[in-house]
Amino acid sequence: MVRALALLLIALAGLTACETSPLAPRRTAVTPAERPANLAPIPAPTPGPSVAEAESRALSAYYRRVQSDLLVRGLLRTDGGGPDTQFTDTMLARNFAKIALAEEYERGAGLTPSRGGSSAIKKWLKPIRISAEFGASVGQDQRVIDRNELGVYARKLSRISGHPITLTDQNPNFHVLFYGAPEYDQVAPRIRQIVPDVNPKALDVFDNLPREIHCLVIAFSETPGGYEYGTAIALIRAEHPELLRRSCIHEEIAQGMGLGNDDPRARPSIFNDDDEFALLTRHDEMLLEILYDPRLRPGMSASEAMPIVREKAAALVGGGS
C-alpha cells in the first residue's frame, strides 16, 4: 500500500510539470449571477444531546434541587456538631457496635439488606493508596476541585486513624470513580478490571442505579470471606453539586475503611441516613480512632472487640455515660 501511494504521487507530480499553463486560472470581466435562494446549501442539523447526556443534565438539575432542599431544612451541616449534639462514651461505644460491627447489606448479595446480626471487625492492615478516576464527561475544573478535596481528606483520615493513607496514581488499591451518566455503563467493566474474580451479584447494583443512591462503595477482602480489606471501589455521581460530592467523598471513603453501616440513632454522624451532617464529625473521627486501635484485629467478634471499644471510648470522651 505504501509503495502504491508513492507511485501515484510521482505520477501526479509529472502531470503537474507538463500542464502548468492550461491549469492556471483565467481572468474574466463577466460578473456571475447571484445563486438562487432555493439552491442555497441546506445547513447541517446541529446534533442534539445523546440519551446519556440528556440523562446527565436531568440528574444535575435533580441533585441541585435535592441539595437546595436539604440546606433550606437546615441539613447537610458542616459544623461537625455542637451543644445540641452531645454524646457520652456509652453512646459512642453503642454506635460503634452498630456501625462497625454490623452489615448494612448481606455480603456479596448486592443491595440485599442485612438481617441485622453482628458481624466482625473489618479494616485495612496494608497502607491505603487512593486514586481519583474521572469519566470523560467530567470537566477539568471539577476534576481539580474533587482531586484536591480527596487529597485533603486522605491526609485527615491518616492523621485521625494513624493508618497510612495517601492520594496517588501509583498502584492504587482504593479507587474513587467520579463518573457521570455517559460513563455509567463503564462502571461494571472497570470493576471487573480491578477485581477480575468479583462476585457477579456485587455488580447487579450498577444496573439501573436508582437516583436515590447518591454514591456507594464496595470493599473487597484480601481472602474470600475474610475481614481484612485489600481493595475498595467507590462510585460518586459526577452530577452532584459540590457539597453533595464532598459529602459522598467523606462518607464512602470512611465506610470503605470499615465503618460500613448506618444507624438512625448515631448523632452527630454522617453514618445516618437523615442527611443532617454532610462531612465527617468529631463523633465519626472517634469511631475511626477506635477502629484503628491496633488491639482490634480484622475478624474479631463483637464479644472480643467490645471490651476494647468501651475502654477506648471512655478514654476519648473522658468518661461520663
N, C-alpha and C positions, 0 to 999 in steps of 0.2 A: 504493500500500500504506500509506503514512503517513497519507494522508487517511482511508482506511477505518478504520484503527485509531483515529484521533481521533474519528470519528463514533461508534464503538462505545463509547468511554469516556464520551462525552456522554450516550448513551442509558442506560448503566448508572447514571450519576450521577442522572438523572431518576428512575429506578426506585427508587433508594435513598431519595430525598427523599420519595416518595409512600408507601413501605411500611415505614417505620422501625419502627412499633409491631408489626405482625404478625410481623416477622422477629426480634424481640427474644427472648432465651432465656426459657423458662418455668421456674418453680420447681416442685419436686415432692418429696413426702415418701417416695416409693417407692424402696427400695434395689434396684438391679438385681441379678439373679442372676449368680453368677460364670460366666465364659466356660468352657465345657467344654474340658478339656485337649487333646482331639483336634481342636479347632477353632483352637488357638493357631497364629499365623502361623509358617511354617517359615523359620528364619533363612537369609539368603542365603549360599551357599557362599563361603568365603574363597578368592579366586583364588590358584592356585599360581604358582610362578615360570615364566616363559616358557622356551622351549628355550635361547635365548641366555643368559638369566640363570642357568639351571642349568649351562650350559657354563662360564660365567664363574666360578661357585663351584667347580666341579671343577678348573678351571685354577688358581685361587688356592690350593687345597689341594695340588695337584701341585707348583707352584712353591715353596711353603713347604717341602715335603719336599726338593726339589732344593737349595734354599739351605742347609737344615739339614745335608744330607748333605755338601755341599761344605765347609762350615765344620768339621764333625767331622773331615774328612780333611785339614784344615789348608790348604784352598784359599780362594779369594776374599780373598787377603791385601790389606791396605790400607796396608802399611808402605812401599810403593814399592821394596822390595828392600833388601838388606843385605850383610853379609860373605859370605853364601852365594851371592850373585848378581853377582859381579864380572864386568866385561866390558872389553874393550880397544877402541881406536879401530878396529882391523881388524874386530872383531866388529860394532861399531856400523855401519860402512860396509857390511858384508855384509848386515846385517839391513835397512838402508835399501834396498838394491837389491832385496831380496825383498819388502818391504812397500810401498814407494812406487813401484817401477819394474816391478811385475808386477801382473797382474789376478787376483783371486780367481775371478771369473766372466767369461764371454765378454760383451763389451759388447753391450747391447741384446738379450740372449738369456735373460733371467730368471736362474734358478739353474743354468744350464748351466756346469759347471766350465771354467775356462780351461785351455788346452793347456800353460800354464806358461811361455810365452815372455816375453821382455822387452817392456815397453810404453814409456811415456814419462812425463815429469813431468806430474802433474795437480795443479792448485792453483787457489786463488782469487786474482784480482788486485783485484777490487772489494771494498769492505767487506762483511763478513758480518753480516746482521741476522737474529738468531734469534728465532723466536716459539714459544710453547707453546700447543698446542691440545688441549683435553680433551674426551673423549666425555661424553655425558650421564650415564653410569653412574659416573663418577669423582667421589668425594666431595670436599667443599670442603677438608677437612683435608689430603687427599693432594695436591690441586692446589697448596696453599700450599707444601708440602714440595718438590714437584717443580719448581715455578717458582723457588723460592729456590735450589735446587741448580743449576738451569740457569743462573741469573744469576751465581752464584759461579764456575761452571765457564767461562762465556763470558769473564769478566774474566781468569781464569787463562790461558786459551788465548791471549787477546790479548797478555797480558804475555809469555808464553813465545815466541810466534811473531813478535811485533812487528807483527802484522796487526790492523787494526781489526775488532773483534768485539763486538757489543752484543746484549742481550736487549731486544726492542722489538716492539710490535704495529704499528708504522708501516712499511708497505711491506716486510714481511719477505721474505727470499729463502732462508732455511733454516728449514723448517717441521718442528717436532717434534710428532708426533701421539701423545698418550697416550690410547690407545683400549682399551676392554675388549671382550669378545666381543659384547655387544649392538650395538657400533658397527663391527664388522669389515666388514660389508657396505657401510659408507660410505667405506672407505679408497680403493678404486679410483675412485669418483666424485670424491672430494676431490682425488686426484692429477690427474685429468683437468681439474678446475677450475684447479689451479695450473699445470699444463703441458698445455694443450689438445692439442698435437701429440705427446703421449707415444707411444712405440712400444708397441703392444698387448702385445708379449711381456714388456715390463717389468712389466705388471700381472698376468701369469699367476701370479706368485709369491704374490699375495694371495688366490688361490682355494684354500680348504682349507689355509691356512698350518699346517704341522706344528708341534706344540707344542715340538719340539726347537729351533726357531728362536725365540729369546727376543726378538730385536729385529733391525731391519735398516735400512739407509739406501740411498737411491738418489740419486746426484748427476748433474746434467744439465749438459752443456757449453753454453757460450754460442752456439756454432755447431755444426751437425751434424758429428759425427766429430771435434770439437775436443777440446782438453785444458784449456781454461780454464773452470772451473766458474762457473755463474751462478745455479743453483738446486739445492737439495737438500731431500729429504724423508726424515725418519726416523720409523719406527713403533716405539713402545715399548709393550709389553703392560702395561695398567694392572693386571693381576692379579698382577704380580710383587711380592714383599715389597720393603721399602725398599732393602736393599743391592743386590739384583739390578737394581732400577730405576736406582740410581746407576751401577752397572756398565755398564748399557746406555747411559746418557747419556754416560759417558766414552768408551766405545768408538765408538759410532755417530757422534758429532759429530767426533771426531778422524779417523775413516775418511772422513767426508764432507768433510774438509778436504784429503784427498789421500793419506792413509795407508790405502789401500783393501784391502790383502791381509793374510793371516795367514801366519805361518811357525812351524813347531814348534820351531825352534832359537832363536827370539828370546826372550831372557830377560835381565833381568826385564821382562816386557812384557804388555800386555793384547791385543796383536796375535798371540795364540797361543791355540788352541782348547782348551788344557788347563785353563783357568779358575784358574790359580794366583794371578793377580792380578786384583782387582776394579776397581781405579782406576789412572789414568794413573801410570806410574812415571817415575823420572828418566831412564831409558833412552828412554822414549817421548817425553818432553819434548825430548830431544836430537834425536830424529827430526824433530820439528816445527820445531825451530830450523834444522836442515839444510834441510828442505823449503822453508821460507820465507826462506832466504837469497836476496836479490834477484838474485844471479847465476844462480839456477836458474829458468828460464822454462818456462811450460807448453809441452809438445810436445817438449822436449829429449829426445834419445835417451839410452840408458844410456851409450853411448860418450862422448857430450858431457858428461853430468852427473857421471859417477863421479869424474873428477879433482877437481872442486869438492867432491864429497861426501867424498872421502878427506881432503882438506885441512881441511875444516870439522870432520870427526870427530876428527882429530888435535888440533885446537885445543880442542875441547870436552872430550875425555877427558884430554888432557895427555900424549899420546904413549904409547908402550909397547904394541906389538902382540903 
